């Protein structure tokens, strides 16, 4: 379709009616509410994804999920062209489009096209993923309806974690330079790096790492089961709350553990055993353990960021690389972690507004930027300059110790989904 088919749009939109008086706001988490109120939103986010794809001349992702929310909720978030979160201006367009009454739908679409310079003659391609909620499949179809009515093409990856769909978008828009845009490609890239990294580590007693994982009765369990065979026994996982019995996010998952400061229901912990919890779409993680006295200890995002930063700082020092390196936190971060990073580790710490998108944007200012919210959302970003320098050193460095440190940094780059 090379122009907006007004008649087809009106006809299809009537199949996805907006509940009267309902008003929603697109935020950091996208849209979230009761699943029965989201059909029109999903359809319209399909429309918006097409417009964004045409404007960016690239693939856009749409993820149907409500993360840590209860099972009866659902939601949607758009993934921008390099796998990052949707641009703020387009968050506003999403809100306007979702809240438009039926007669306003066409004028709102035209206004977005005019303001953003969308050329309707361009092709559009959208990729789609969903979590395991009972409502997700039907709502995904509503997204597809929106994509189709504006002439966009849609590839449905089906059941995937949110980070996997972010990865797929980045792979497709970088022509495969970031990785192969399949679930298998995701497993292979991360697992190969993990196995290589653990071979280089010196702290393993018997060559295996054991981890008990609370999968929040969500998509994480399905995907970990698929991924296990790629890990070559380097990581032995024991899955709890794997969706075979319990309800999604009910008395389990990363949010439950963080809020209640205790293990999820169904997980029997032993002293000094490493455990962790995902949320419903597996884009958060928190770790925890019991000490020998039976005291519960939570390793939230602040502690994860501190551990990762310590690891990276040691490798950078060993490699001799002079790269800008910083941790980005919010005002809600644990003050002790900030002091430890600044005073003991001598790592610069910067503060950003609350919300992953703000942390991500600030982290991009450095060669290596680490950010984690306390709730377990986070990652490490490596600039192109940093990546090129590290990969070159891992291949060409004559000094054995520096080369080994560079190789560990290289495997860390491939292990982390940026």
N, C-alpha and C positions, 0 to 999 in steps of 0.2 A: 504494500500500500504506500503510495507516494504522497498522499494527502489524507487529512482526517476525514473518514467516512462518517459524517454526522449522523446519518440514519442508523447505521450499524452500531455506533457508539450509544445512541439513545436507547435502542432496542436491547442491547446487552446490559446496559446499566440498570435497566428496569428489573433484570433478573437478579441484581445484587442491590436491593433497596437499602437506603440509609434509614435507620430507626429515627423517628422524629425526635428532635431536641437533643440528640446525643452529640456531645462535644469532646474531642480528644486532642491531646497535645503530643507531637513527636518530640521525644527527648533523647538523651544518651542511649536509653534502652529501646528506642523506637516507639512503637505503639504497644500498649498492653492493657487488656481489660478482659471481661468475660468472653469466652469464645463465641457465644451466640450473637454478640454485638459486632463482630469483626468482618463479616462477609463483604460488606461494601468497602471497608478499608482495604482488604486484600485485593479486591478488584482494582481499586484506584491506585494502589501502590504498584500494581502491574502496569498501569498507564504511566505513572511517574517514572518507573524504571526505564520504560521505552524512551521517554523524552530525555532523560539523563544520558542514556546510551547514545542517542542521536547527537546530543550536544557534545559529549566527550569523545565521540567516535571510538567507543570502546565498550567492552562487556561490563554489565552491572549485575550485581548479585542481589537476590532477595531471600532472606532467611525467615522462615516461619517458626517462631519459638517465643516462649515467655520465660526462658532461663530458669530462675529459682522460684518463680511463682507457682501457686497450686495448680494441680492438673486441669481444673476446670477453666483456667485462664488460657489465653493464648496471646500472640503478638507477632509483630513483623518489624524487621529492620532491613534497610538497604545497605549494600556494600559498594563503596565507590571503586573507581577504576583500578587502583593499585592495591586493593584489598583493605583499604582503610575505611573508617566510618564516613557516613554521608556528610558532605559539605554543609556548614551551618545555613547558608541561604536556601539550600534545598530541603533542609529540615522544616523551614518556614513554608515552603511550597507544599510539603507533605501534609502539614497541619491544615493549610487552607483547602487542599484538595479533599482531605478526609472529612472535613466539616461542611463542605459545600452542599447545599440542598440540590435536588435533582436538576432544577432549572438553571442553577448556577454552574453546573459541572463544565459545560462547554466553554463559557466565558472564562472560568478559572484556568482551564487547560490552555486556551488561547493566550491568556495573560502571561502564563509561565513561558510559553514559546516566545512571546515577544520580548519579555524581560531578559531571558537567558539566551536569546539568539538561536533558538532550536530550529534547525533546518529539517523539515519533515521529509525532505527528499532522501535523507541519509538512511542507511540501514540501521537496525537496532537488534541487539542480541542480549538476552537476559538469562542468567543461570539461577536455578532455584534449589533450595534445600529445606528440610524440615526436621523437627524433633519428633519424639515418639508419642506426643499427646494424641488422644483419640480424635481430636478435632483437626489435627494438622493436615491430614491428607485432603480433606474436603476444602479447607481454606487455601491450600496450595493450588487447587484447581481454579479457585477464584482469581488468584494471581495470574495464572496462565490465561484465563479469559481476558483479563485486562491487557496483557501483553499482545495477545492475538488480535484484538479488535483494533489496535493501532498498527498492525502489520509487523510487529516484532517477532523474532524467532526466540524460542525458549528451550533450554536444555534443563531437564529436571534430574538432579542428582539423587533425589529421594531422601532417604534417611541418612543424614550426616550431622556431625557436630558443627557448631558455629565456626570454630577455627578452621575446620576443613573447607567450608565454603569460602571463607576469606582467602584461604590458600589457593583454591581453584580460580578465583577471580584474578589474583595476582599472577598465577602461572599463565592463564590464557592471555592476559594483557601484556605480558612480557615475552610472549612467543616461546614460552617454555624455559627461559633462562633462569627463572626462580625454581622451577621443578616441573614435573610432569603432571598435567591437570587431570589426574585420576585419583581415586581413593588409594589404589595400589601405589601410585607414585608418591603420595603423601607418606604412606607407611614405609616405603623403601628409603626415601630421603632421610626421614627422622630416625629410623631404626639403624641404618648404616652408620650414621653419625654417632648415635648412642653407643652402639657396639664398639666402634673404634675408640671413642672417648673413654669407655670403661676399661678397655684393654690398656690404655695409657695410665689410668689411675693407679695409685700405689696403696690405697687404703682398703682394698678388698681382701677379705680373709680367705674366702674359698672360691673366688671367681664369679660369685653370683650376688645379685642384689635382690632382696625380697621386699615386697611392698604389698600391704593390704589396702584395697581401694574400695571406698564407699562410692558407688556409681549413681546414687540418688534415684535409683530405679528409672534411669533415663538412657539417653542415646550413648553415653560413655561406655556402658557395659557392652552394647552390641559392637562398638568399634574397637574396644580393647580386645575382645575375643577374636576379632578379625586380625588384629595387629600382632597378637602373641607369637604367631609362627615366624614373624619377621625378626624377632628379637634374639633368636638363636640362644635361648636360655640365659642371656646376659641379664635379663630382668625376669624374676619369677613373681608373677602377680596372683594374688588371691582376691577374687571379686566378691563383694558383699552388696546387698541391695541392687541386684542385677536386673530387676524388672520382672522376675519370674513370679514374685509373690506380692511385694509391697506396691504402694501407690507413689507416683512421681513426687519427689521432694517432701514426702510426708514423714516427719520425724527423722529426716536424713538429709544429706547433701551439705555442700560447703556453707550455705547461709545458716542452716540449723546449727552446725558445729560452731561457727563463729559467734552467733548470737547467744547460744546457750552455754558455750564453753564446756562442752562435754561431747563424748563420742555419739554417733548416730545409733538409733535403735537397730539391733541386729548385728552389731559389730562387737565381738568379744576381743578385748585388747589384752596383750601380755606386756609385762614391763620391758621397756626399751625396744619395743617393736615399732617399726616405722609404718604409719598409716596416713592416708590422705582421703579427701572428699572432693568430688566434682559437684557442680550444680547440674540442673536438668539438661542443659545443652553443652556441657563439658567445656565451657570457656572460663571457668573459675577453678582454682585449686587452692586448698589449704592443707597443711600437714599437721600432724599431732602425734603425741606418744605419751605413755605413762612412765614415770620414773620408778625406781625400785621401791619407793614408799607408796606407790599407787596414786601419786599426784598427776593430774592431767596437765599437759603442756601443749599449747597451740602455737604453731608456726604460721602466722598469718602473712598477708602480703608484705608488710613492713619487714618481717624477719626473712622472708624469701628473697626480697630485694637486697637485703644486707648480705645474705649468704652468697647470692649470685655475684654481687659486686666485689666481695672479698675474693672469690674465685677468679674473676676477670682481672682484678687489680694485680694479683699475684702473677698471673700469666703474662700480663702486659709488662710487668717489671722484669720477668725472666726473659722475655723476648726482646726487650729493649725498644719496643715500639713507642713512639711519641705521638699518641693520639689523644684528642680531647675526649674526656670520659666523665660522665656525671650521672647522678641518681636524681630522678624527678619525683617529688612527693607533693601531697596536698597539705593544707593546714590541719587536716584531721590525722596526719601521720603520728605514729608513736614518737614522742620527743626523744626518748632514749636512743632509738634507732638513728635519728638525725645526728645526735651528738656523737654516737659511736662512729658513724660514717665520716663525719667531718674531722673529729679529733683523733681517733685511733687509726682509721684506715686512710685518712687524708684524701678522701674522695669528695669532690664538690657536690653539694646538694642544692637543688633548685626547687622552688615552690611554684605550683601551678594551680589554677582553679580546679575545683572538684569535678570529676568526670573523666572517663578514659580518653575522650577525644582531646581534652586540654593537655593531659599528661603526654599523650602520644605526640602532639604537635610540638611541645617543648622539648621532648626527647630527641626529636629530629634535628635539633640545633647542634648536636654533638656528633663526633665520630662514632662514639658508643654511648647510647642513652638507655638507662635502666629505669623502668617504672612499674610499680605494682600498687594497686589500691589495697587497703587492709583486707577487703573482702576476697582477694585472690585473683582479681582481674589484672593482667599485666604481661609484659614481655620485655625483650631487649632489642633495641634497634641498632643496626650497624650501617653506617653510611657506605656509599659506593667506594669512596676513598679508603675507608678502613678495611673493607672487604678485599679490595685489590691489593693493598699493602700486605695484609695478613696472608692471603693465598700465595702471593709472590714469595714471601719469606719462607713459608712452609715448604715451598718447592726448591728455592735457590740458596737459602741460608747455609753457610759452610760450618758455622759453630753448632755443634750437636745439641747443646742445651737450649740455645735460642730457637733452633729449628723445631725441636720437640714442643716447646711452648707455643710456637706459631701453629703447629699442627693441631694442638689441643684447641687453640682459638678458632681455627678453621672448622673443626668438627663441632664446636659450640655454635658457630654461625649456622651450620646446616641443621643442627638439632633444634634450634629455636625457630618457631613459626613467628615471623615478624609481622 
